[in-house]
Amino acid sequence: AESLTGGDVGGAICTVPGASAYYRGGVISYAYEVKAQVLGVDAQLLAREGAVHPAVAVQMAVGAARVCGADYAVSTTGVAGPDPADGQPVGTVYIGVCSPGGSEVFERHYSGDRAQIRAAASADAIALLARAVRGGAGGVLENELA
């Protein structure tokens, strides 16, 4: 489930030959209404906190797993710029990961322009999803993201 990355995570996953064997789909949910109505994010939470919030990221990931019928899902929500949003500075990103073992959220603060922030968030989302699929035992990957 992507907000600030606008489909970049799903697009990157689909560049891998054979992705259709494991990638079920995704939801680009820029609008609050899509987050609430499609992914099931609490509308009151969105109204109170905005979309750039750790609980929103978790609910987006859980919703994506439900909508796609997947065991694992990842979400991105944040501020790529050029201006702050939802009371958060540019570069603030929350990445949610849903797996059979539960859900977790990761807070990141990136620097750079809009494209750099989106690229960094997409790369981290894929790495965190891969770590979850591997059960958290990722050696170098786990050390980089811990």
C-alpha positions as CSV (number, residue, x, y, z in Angstrom):
1,A,0.0,0.0,0.0
2,E,1.7,3.1,-1.2
3,S,1.1,6.8,-0.6
4,L,4.2,8.9,-1.0
5,T,6.0,6.4,-3.2
6,G,3.1,6.4,-5.7
7,G,3.6,2.8,-7.0
8,D,7.4,2.8,-7.0
9,V,7.6,-0.1,-4.6
10,G,5.2,-2.3,-6.6
11,G,6.9,-1.2,-9.8
12,A,10.3,-2.2,-8.5
13,I,9.1,-5.6,-7.3
14,C,7.5,-6.3,-10.7
15,T,10.8,-5.7,-12.6
16,V,12.1,-9.0,-11.2
17,P,11.4,-11.9,-13.6
18,G,9.0,-14.3,-12.1
19,A,7.4,-11.7,-9.8
20,S,3.9,-13.0,-10.7
21,A,4.7,-16.1,-8.7
22,Y,4.7,-14.1,-5.5
23,Y,3.4,-10.5,-6.0
24,R,-0.4,-10.3,-5.7
25,G,-0.9,-6.6,-6.2
26,G,-1.0,-3.2,-4.5
27,V,-3.0,-0.2,-3.7
28,I,-1.8,3.4,-4.4
29,S,-3.7,5.3,-1.8
30,Y,-2.8,9.0,-2.0
31,A,-6.2,10.2,-0.9
32,Y,-7.5,9.8,2.7
33,E,-10.7,8.4,1.3
34,V,-8.8,5.6,-0.5
35,K,-6.9,4.8,2.7
36,A,-10.1,4.6,4.7
37,Q,-12.5,3.0,2.2
38,V,-10.2,0.6,0.4
39,L,-7.5,-0.2,3.0
40,G,-9.7,0.2,6.1
41,V,-7.6,2.9,7.8
42,D,-9.5,4.4,10.7
43,A,-11.1,7.6,9.3
44,Q,-11.1,9.2,12.7
45,L,-7.3,8.6,13.0
46,L,-6.8,10.2,9.6
47,A,-8.9,13.2,10.6
48,R,-7.1,13.6,13.9
49,E,-3.5,12.8,13.0
50,G,-3.3,13.0,9.2
51,A,-1.8,10.3,7.0
52,V,1.8,10.8,8.2
53,H,1.5,8.7,11.3
54,P,2.9,5.3,12.4
55,A,-0.6,3.8,13.1
56,V,-1.7,4.8,9.6
57,A,1.3,3.0,8.1
58,V,0.5,-0.2,10.1
59,Q,-3.2,0.0,9.1
60,M,-2.3,0.5,5.5
61,A,-0.1,-2.6,5.5
62,V,-2.7,-4.7,7.2
63,G,-5.3,-3.4,4.8
64,A,-3.1,-4.2,1.8
65,A,-2.6,-7.8,3.0
66,R,-6.4,-8.2,3.4
67,V,-7.3,-6.6,0.1
68,C,-4.7,-8.6,-1.9
69,G,-5.1,-11.8,0.1
70,A,-1.4,-11.8,0.9
71,D,0.6,-13.2,3.8
72,Y,3.0,-10.2,3.7
73,A,2.5,-6.5,2.9
74,V,4.3,-3.3,3.1
75,S,3.1,0.3,3.2
76,T,4.7,3.8,2.8
77,T,3.3,7.1,4.0
78,G,5.2,10.3,4.6
79,V,6.3,13.7,3.3
80,A,8.4,13.8,0.1
81,G,8.1,17.6,-0.2
82,P,8.5,20.2,-1.2
83,D,6.4,21.4,1.8
84,P,5.7,19.9,5.2
85,A,2.4,18.0,5.5
86,D,0.2,16.8,8.4
87,G,2.5,18.7,10.8
88,Q,5.5,16.7,9.8
89,P,8.7,17.9,8.2
90,V,9.8,16.9,4.7
91,G,11.6,13.6,4.8
92,T,9.5,12.0,7.5
93,V,8.3,8.6,6.4
94,Y,6.6,5.6,8.1
95,I,6.9,2.2,6.6
96,G,4.5,-0.5,7.8
97,V,5.1,-4.2,7.5
98,C,2.5,-6.8,8.0
99,S,3.4,-10.5,8.3
100,P,1.8,-13.7,9.7
101,G,3.8,-12.9,12.9
102,G,2.2,-9.4,13.4
103,S,2.8,-5.9,12.2
104,E,5.5,-3.4,12.8
105,V,6.3,0.2,11.8
106,F,9.6,1.9,11.0
107,E,10.2,5.6,11.2
108,R,12.7,7.2,8.8
109,H,13.9,10.7,8.3
110,Y,15.4,11.2,4.8
111,S,17.1,14.2,3.3
112,G,17.2,15.3,-0.2
113,D,14.7,16.4,-2.8
114,R,11.3,14.8,-3.5
115,A,12.8,12.1,-5.9
116,Q,15.5,11.2,-3.5
117,I,13.1,10.8,-0.6
118,R,10.8,8.7,-2.6
119,A,13.6,6.5,-3.9
120,A,15.0,6.0,-0.4
121,A,11.6,5.2,1.1
122,S,10.9,2.7,-1.7
123,A,14.3,1.0,-1.2
124,D,13.8,0.7,2.5
125,A,10.3,-0.6,2.1
126,I,11.5,-3.4,-0.1
127,A,14.4,-4.2,2.2
128,L,12.1,-4.3,5.3
129,L,9.6,-6.5,3.5
130,A,12.4,-8.8,2.4
131,R,13.6,-8.9,6.0
132,A,10.1,-9.9,7.2
133,V,9.8,-12.6,4.6
134,R,13.2,-14.0,5.8
135,G,12.0,-14.0,9.4
136,G,14.2,-11.1,10.5
137,A,17.4,-13.0,9.9
138,G,19.0,-10.9,7.3
139,G,22.6,-10.5,8.3
140,V,23.9,-7.4,6.7
141,L,20.4,-6.3,5.7
142,E,19.2,-6.6,9.3
143,N,22.2,-4.7,10.7
144,E,21.7,-1.8,8.2
145,L,18.0,-1.5,9.1
146,A,18.1,-2.1,12.8
